[in-house]
Every structure is written in structure tokens, then in C-alpha cells.
Amino acid sequence: MKITFLGTGTSQGVPVIGCNCAVCTSTDKRDNRLRTSVWVETPEASIVIDSGPDFRYQMLRAKVRNLDAIIFTHSHKDHIAGLDDVRAYNYFSGKAMEIYATEETQDGLRREFHYVFNNRTYPGIPQLNLNTITNKPFYINGLEIVPIRVLHYKLEVFGFRIGGFTYITDANYIAPEELEKAKGSDVFVLNALRHEKHISHYNLPEAMEIANSADVKNAYFLHISHQLGLHEEVTKMLPDHMHLAYDGLELHL
């Protein structure tokens, strides 16, 4: 399995024109963060989790030529806004993109991309095939995906375990029975927005505590805001088995 971090930032973590903060002016490419998304490649399938506003550039940058499916964690705009750009994959594959999302997230997609779902199709609009997921395992080309239900304040969000890889973003609560699904992961990915507490995201100390309680081999933190600081400085605070993810990072399991 190959894992490529397409984006590791948030809308608060993306470089802003005219901003003179340390992150925006950093020359370390690890501080240049697009919105959070990940590409998972296995012998069975090529999958992206979430298609935020930077989706098109992320696909070009990572040279994602073949894409079997997009799985959505939830319907917030920074995780769905780039979906229109699946049209290129429709064109080259000659088929609709397989979309995996809960009913609630599908409602968000229908609102955001109403022209795709209004039954007035015409050449050039995205071709999507919606697949409804719940908190039960599902399969893409025979590859098992295990959903992990978390809370983003009061919003239900899904993380996913694929083999030894667990991916959770936009969370500030994981029930013990859901965290159990991530136990023993080779790679455990979790959001860590900043150092201070936040109403709907784990901060760095909380994310570290969760990773320790999950007894994972390696933890990677993403959905990083400017407030967390520079990659090099934060890395010095972490134990050897914990890391800040960065755009373009590739892992092999």
C-alpha cells in the first residue's frame, strides 16, 4: 500500500497572500500546506479521501492518472469543494466516478453540486455514482474499508481503516469502541489543529494522547493551522514514533 498526503492543512493553514506570519513566509516546503486529503494506492484500488478546494492541483501535482473512487469524511466545504474536477477522470475512464459517502454527506454534495443531480444532464458535467456508507465495513474493488465514527463537535464524521492504515480528520471525540478499530495500526493519521484547545478539533496534546491510547506504531498529524507553527519546530516536540505530516509525504506499508 502506498499513501500520499495530498494536503495536510486547513483553510486556516493555507498560505495567504500578503500574510507575513512565520508559516506563510517559511522557505521550508513542509510548511506549504494545501487542504487536507490523502491518496491511497493498493493492488486493488486507487482511492482519494476527500476532494477539497485544491483537488485539481493536488491531482496534477501527485500525478494521479487513475482514480477508482473518492470517499468522503463529511460535507464541509473544505473537504468537498473540488469534486467538479472529477470530469477529467470521467473523460479518460469513460465512466462515472464512484463516490462513497453517508446519506448526510450526499445531501451536502447535492446542495453544493445541484447541477449534477437535477436530472438535466448535458455533456461536460461530472458523472458520479453515489454509494451510501454507514458505520459498517464496505468494499471497493474487493478492498475492505472499515469506517470509524467520530465527532467534529456535534457533526458525525467518518474516519477509515484500510489494512494497517487509519485516517481520521476533523474530530474532537472518538468513542472507545470506535478507537478500538484503529488499535495496532502501522500508520495512524489524526487531526491536530493547534496547541490551544478548540471546540471541534483535537489540539496537538490531545492528538498525541489519542495516538498513545490507540497503541499504534507510527502517528502522523495533519489538518494543521498556522497556529500550530513551523514543521521543524513542532517536530522537535514529538517522540520518535509521532510525526507532522506534510504535503507530498509518501509512506509505504
C-alpha positions in Angstrom: 0.0 0.0 0.0 1.3 3.5 -0.9 -0.1 6.5 0.9 0.4 10.0 -0.4 -0.5 13.0 1.6 -2.1 15.4 -1.0 -2.8 18.1 1.6 -2.2 18.5 5.3 -3.6 22.0 6.1 -6.9 23.7 6.8 -8.5 26.9 5.5 -6.5 28.5 8.4 -3.4 26.7 7.4 -3.1 27.5 3.7 -0.6 30.3 2.8 -2.4 33.6 2.4 -1.4 36.4 0.0 0.0 39.3 2.0 0.4 37.4 5.2 3.7 37.8 6.9 3.4 35.1 9.6 6.2 32.6 10.0 4.3 29.8 8.2 3.4 31.9 5.1 7.0 33.2 4.8 8.7 29.9 5.5 11.0 28.5 2.9 10.5 25.0 4.2 8.2 23.3 1.7 6.7 21.2 4.6 5.1 24.5 5.8 3.3 25.0 2.4 0.0 23.1 3.1 -3.0 22.7 0.9 -6.3 21.5 2.3 -6.4 18.0 3.8 -6.7 15.0 1.5 -4.9 11.7 1.0 -4.4 9.2 -1.9 -4.3 5.5 -1.1 -3.0 3.1 -3.7 -3.2 -0.7 -3.4 -3.2 -3.6 -5.9 -7.0 -3.5 -5.7 -7.8 0.2 -6.0 -6.7 3.9 -6.3 -8.7 5.9 -3.8 -8.7 9.5 -2.6 -10.3 10.5 0.7 -12.0 14.0 0.3 -11.8 16.4 -2.6 -11.3 19.9 -1.1 -10.9 23.2 -3.0 -7.3 22.3 -4.0 -8.3 18.9 -5.5 -7.4 19.7 -9.2 -3.9 20.9 -8.3 -3.3 18.1 -5.9 -4.2 15.5 -8.5 -1.9 17.2 -11.0 0.9 17.6 -8.5 0.8 14.0 -7.4 0.3 12.7 -11.0 -2.8 10.7 -10.1 -3.6 9.2 -13.5 -6.1 6.6 -12.4 -8.7 7.1 -9.7 -11.3 4.4 -8.9 -13.2 6.2 -6.1 -13.5 9.1 -3.7 -14.5 8.5 -0.1 -15.9 11.4 1.9 -15.4 12.0 5.6 -18.1 14.7 5.8 -19.7 17.5 3.8 -17.8 20.6 5.0 -16.7 22.7 2.0 -13.0 22.3 2.6 -13.5 18.6 2.1 -15.9 18.5 -0.9 -15.4 21.8 -2.9 -13.2 20.3 -5.7 -15.5 17.5 -6.7 -16.4 19.1 -10.0 -12.9 18.4 -11.3 -13.5 14.6 -11.5 -14.7 15.4 -15.0 -11.2 14.7 -16.4 -11.3 11.2 -14.9 -14.8 10.7 -16.4 -13.4 11.6 -19.8 -10.4 9.3 -19.7 -12.1 6.4 -18.0 -15.3 6.6 -19.9 -17.3 6.0 -16.7 -18.8 7.7 -13.7 -16.7 8.3 -10.6 -17.6 6.1 -7.7 -18.5 8.2 -4.7 -18.7 6.7 -1.2 -20.4 8.9 1.5 -23.1 8.8 4.1 -26.6 10.0 3.3 -26.0 13.2 5.2 -22.8 13.9 3.2 -24.6 13.1 0.0 -27.2 15.7 0.9 -24.3 18.2 1.1 -23.0 17.1 -2.3 -26.4 17.6 -3.8 -26.7 21.1 -2.4 -23.2 22.1 -3.5 -23.3 20.5 -6.9 -27.0 20.8 -7.7 -26.4 20.9 -11.4 -25.1 17.4 -11.3 -28.2 16.0 -9.7 -31.1 18.0 -11.2 -31.8 15.4 -14.0 -30.9 17.9 -16.7 -27.7 16.3 -17.8 -25.5 17.7 -20.5 -22.0 16.9 -21.9 -19.2 18.1 -19.6 -20.8 17.9 -16.1 -19.3 15.5 -13.6 -20.6 11.9 -13.8 -20.9 10.5 -10.3 -22.2 7.2 -9.0 -23.2 7.6 -5.3 -22.7 4.7 -2.9 -24.1 5.0 0.6 -22.0 4.1 3.5 -22.8 3.5 7.2 -20.7 2.5 10.1 -20.2 -0.9 8.6 -17.3 -2.2 6.5 -17.6 -1.8 2.7 -15.5 -2.8 -0.2 -14.0 -1.0 -3.3 -12.8 -3.5 -5.9 -12.5 -6.1 -3.1 -10.5 -3.8 -0.8 -12.1 -3.6 2.7 -12.7 -0.2 4.2 -13.7 0.0 7.8 -15.5 3.2 8.9 -14.6 4.8 12.2 -17.3 7.1 13.6 -16.0 10.3 15.3 -17.5 13.6 16.3 -16.5 17.0 14.9 -18.2 18.9 17.8 -21.7 17.7 17.1 -21.3 16.6 13.5 -20.8 13.0 12.7 -17.6 12.4 10.6 -16.1 9.2 9.4 -12.5 8.1 9.5 -11.4 5.0 7.8 -9.1 2.0 8.3 -7.6 0.3 5.3 -5.4 -2.6 6.3 -2.7 -1.2 8.6 -3.6 2.4 7.7 -6.1 4.5 9.8 -7.1 8.0 8.7 -9.1 10.4 10.9 -9.6 14.1 10.3 -11.9 16.8 11.7 -12.5 15.2 15.1 -12.5 16.1 18.7 -14.1 12.9 20.1 -13.7 9.2 19.4 -15.7 6.8 21.4 -13.7 3.9 22.9 -15.4 1.3 20.8 -14.6 3.3 17.6 -11.0 3.9 18.7 -10.7 0.1 19.2 -11.0 -0.2 15.4 -7.7 1.7 15.0 -5.8 -0.2 17.6 -2.4 -1.5 16.4 -2.4 0.5 13.2 1.0 0.7 11.4 0.1 4.3 10.4 -2.4 6.3 12.4 -3.4 9.7 11.0 -5.2 12.2 13.2 -6.0 15.9 13.1 -4.0 18.3 15.3 -5.1 21.8 14.6 -3.0 23.9 17.0 -1.6 23.9 20.5 -4.6 25.5 22.2 -7.9 23.8 22.8 -10.5 24.1 20.0 -14.3 23.5 20.0 -14.3 20.9 17.2 -10.7 19.7 16.6 -8.1 17.9 18.6 -5.2 20.1 19.6 -1.7 18.6 19.5 -1.5 17.4 23.1 -4.9 15.7 22.7 -4.0 14.1 19.4 -0.8 12.7 21.0 -2.8 11.3 23.8 -5.2 9.6 21.5 -2.4 8.1 19.4 -0.8 6.7 22.5 -4.0 5.2 23.7 -4.5 3.5 20.3 -1.2 1.7 20.7 -0.1 2.4 17.1 3.3 2.0 15.6 3.5 5.5 14.0 1.2 8.5 14.2 1.0 11.3 11.7 -0.8 14.6 12.4 -2.5 16.8 9.8 -5.3 19.4 9.3 -2.7 21.8 10.6 -3.4 25.5 11.1 -0.9 28.4 11.1 -1.3 28.4 14.9 0.5 25.1 15.3 3.7 26.7 14.0 6.6 25.6 11.8 7.1 22.0 10.9 10.7 21.9 12.0 9.9 23.4 15.5 6.9 21.2 16.2 8.8 18.1 15.1 11.2 18.7 18.0 8.4 18.4 20.4 7.3 14.9 19.2 8.5 11.5 20.3 10.2 9.3 17.7 7.0 7.5 16.6 5.0 10.7 16.1 5.3 13.0 13.1 3.8 16.0 11.4 2.6 15.0 8.0 3.4 17.3 5.1 2.1 17.7 1.5 3.7 15.2 -0.8 4.8 12.8 2.0 4.7 9.2 0.8 4.5 6.2 3.0 4.7 2.5 2.0 3.0 -0.2 4.1 
